[in-house]
Amino acid sequence: MTVLAGRLVTVTVVAVVKAVVRMPSLLLLLAPVLLVVAADGSAGDPLRSAVLIIGTIVVAGFFGRWRYRRWLQRQADRAAAEQLQALRAREIATYHAMNARQFEEALAYLCARDGCSQTSVVGGSGDLGADVVAVTPDGRRLVIQAKRYAQGNNVSGPDLQRFGGTCYAIHGAHVAVVITTGGFTRQAREYAAKLGIRLIDNDSLAAWASGTGPAPWN
């Protein structure tokens, strides 16, 4: 019977410890119980009882302060994320308002802004998939195909295959990139991964354009 009681106590203690680890604020709820237990168990020793009570209050106070700081940090992180999202949304909205030629020129501007040289817009009839070409800051030849799509529309696998057939062999790309204001199908992503073509979708473009995300060649 004693062994069974001991096991039951052990299981209970372990369960309580795990619950507190997952949710430290439970310690605040347990504090009154601990105080009662401490007072009852130390009735014959007032000094020990006082020490246990004060210790329990201090521990509960530290956990309460920790939880409050965690709450403040979550609030700050949430506010920062909302500001970042708003900034990117405002930036990408300008790209959705552009026509295809303006979009290509805007991408060329971003390349030059971030340190590329010899940047030019070459898109048009007979461009064989290259809309913007440049030399990256570290000297690699960059070839970009621009797809100014409505948000929700995806660049398909065949689109990537046409670009893949020319970006390296014809245009001599060291870095081949497809940039769209839409997204990419799974087939397109799989093909791009095989050929090493970098894909920049609507969200990645918003990050790059707003200066809060990496350039395509990085």
NORGIPE-V461789 format. One record per pair of residues at least 6 apart in sequence whose C-alpha atoms are under 7 Angstrom apart, sorted by the first residue. I is the first residue (numbers start at 1). J is the second residue. D is the distance in Angstrom with one decimal. If there is no record, write none. Layout:
BEGIN
i: {I | I}
j: {J | J}
d: {D | D}
END
This chain:
BEGIN
i: {20 | 20 | 24 | 25 | 25 | 27 | 28 | 31 | 31 | 35 | 35 | 38 | 38 | 38 | 39 | 42 | 42 | 43 | 88 | 88 | 88 | 91 | 91 | 91 | 92 | 95 | 96 | 100 | 103 | 104 | 104 | 104 | 104 | 105 | 108 | 108 | 108 | 108 | 110 | 112 | 115 | 115 | 116 | 116 | 116 | 116 | 117 | 117 | 117 | 118 | 118 | 119 | 119 | 119 | 120 | 120 | 120 | 121 | 121 | 121 | 122 | 122 | 122 | 123 | 123 | 123 | 128 | 129 | 129 | 129 | 130 | 130 | 130 | 131 | 131 | 131 | 132 | 132 | 132 | 133 | 133 | 133 | 134 | 134 | 134 | 135 | 135 | 136 | 140 | 140 | 141 | 141 | 141 | 142 | 142 | 142 | 142 | 143 | 143 | 143 | 143 | 143 | 144 | 144 | 144 | 145 | 145 | 145 | 146 | 146 | 146 | 147 | 147 | 147 | 148 | 148 | 149 | 149 | 149 | 150 | 150 | 151 | 151 | 152 | 152 | 153 | 153 | 154 | 154 | 154 | 154 | 155 | 155 | 155 | 155 | 156 | 156 | 156 | 156 | 157 | 157 | 157 | 157 | 160 | 160 | 167 | 167 | 175 | 176 | 176 | 177 | 177 | 177 | 178 | 178 | 178 | 179 | 179 | 179 | 180 | 180 | 180 | 181 | 181 | 182 | 182 | 183 | 183 | 192 | 207 | 208 | 208}
j: {26 | 27 | 63 | 63 | 64 | 60 | 60 | 56 | 60 | 53 | 56 | 49 | 52 | 53 | 49 | 48 | 49 | 49 | 206 | 207 | 210 | 206 | 209 | 210 | 206 | 103 | 181 | 148 | 148 | 121 | 131 | 132 | 146 | 121 | 119 | 120 | 121 | 132 | 209 | 119 | 136 | 137 | 134 | 135 | 136 | 137 | 134 | 135 | 136 | 134 | 135 | 133 | 134 | 135 | 132 | 133 | 134 | 131 | 132 | 133 | 130 | 131 | 132 | 130 | 131 | 132 | 166 | 145 | 163 | 166 | 143 | 144 | 145 | 144 | 145 | 146 | 143 | 144 | 145 | 142 | 143 | 144 | 141 | 142 | 143 | 141 | 142 | 142 | 174 | 175 | 173 | 174 | 175 | 173 | 174 | 175 | 176 | 167 | 173 | 175 | 176 | 177 | 176 | 177 | 178 | 177 | 178 | 179 | 178 | 179 | 180 | 179 | 180 | 181 | 180 | 181 | 180 | 181 | 182 | 181 | 182 | 181 | 182 | 182 | 183 | 182 | 183 | 182 | 183 | 184 | 185 | 183 | 184 | 185 | 188 | 184 | 185 | 187 | 188 | 185 | 187 | 188 | 191 | 188 | 192 | 173 | 176 | 217 | 197 | 198 | 197 | 198 | 199 | 198 | 199 | 200 | 199 | 200 | 201 | 200 | 201 | 202 | 201 | 202 | 201 | 202 | 201 | 202 | 198 | 213 | 214 | 215}
d: {5.7 | 6.3 | 6.9 | 7.0 | 6.9 | 6.4 | 5.6 | 6.5 | 6.6 | 5.6 | 7.0 | 6.0 | 6.1 | 6.6 | 5.4 | 6.3 | 5.0 | 6.9 | 5.1 | 6.1 | 5.9 | 6.3 | 6.8 | 6.0 | 5.0 | 6.5 | 6.9 | 5.7 | 6.6 | 6.6 | 6.5 | 6.7 | 6.2 | 6.4 | 6.2 | 6.4 | 6.5 | 6.2 | 6.8 | 6.5 | 6.9 | 5.4 | 6.2 | 5.4 | 4.6 | 5.2 | 6.0 | 5.2 | 6.6 | 5.2 | 6.0 | 5.8 | 4.2 | 6.9 | 5.8 | 5.6 | 6.4 | 5.8 | 4.5 | 6.6 | 6.6 | 5.0 | 5.7 | 6.0 | 3.7 | 6.6 | 6.5 | 5.9 | 5.3 | 6.9 | 6.1 | 5.8 | 5.2 | 5.8 | 5.1 | 6.1 | 6.0 | 5.0 | 6.7 | 5.5 | 4.7 | 6.2 | 6.0 | 5.1 | 6.7 | 4.7 | 5.6 | 6.4 | 5.6 | 6.9 | 5.3 | 5.1 | 6.3 | 5.7 | 6.2 | 4.9 | 6.1 | 6.8 | 5.6 | 6.3 | 5.0 | 6.3 | 6.1 | 4.8 | 5.7 | 6.3 | 4.8 | 6.3 | 6.0 | 5.1 | 6.0 | 6.0 | 4.5 | 6.9 | 5.6 | 5.5 | 6.4 | 5.4 | 5.3 | 6.5 | 5.9 | 6.0 | 4.5 | 5.5 | 6.7 | 5.2 | 6.2 | 5.5 | 4.4 | 4.6 | 5.8 | 6.1 | 4.7 | 6.2 | 6.9 | 6.3 | 5.5 | 6.9 | 5.3 | 6.8 | 5.0 | 3.9 | 6.8 | 5.9 | 6.8 | 5.7 | 6.3 | 6.6 | 5.2 | 6.2 | 5.6 | 4.6 | 5.9 | 6.4 | 5.2 | 6.2 | 6.2 | 4.7 | 6.1 | 6.3 | 5.2 | 6.1 | 6.0 | 4.3 | 5.9 | 5.3 | 5.0 | 6.4 | 6.8 | 4.4 | 5.6 | 5.6}
END
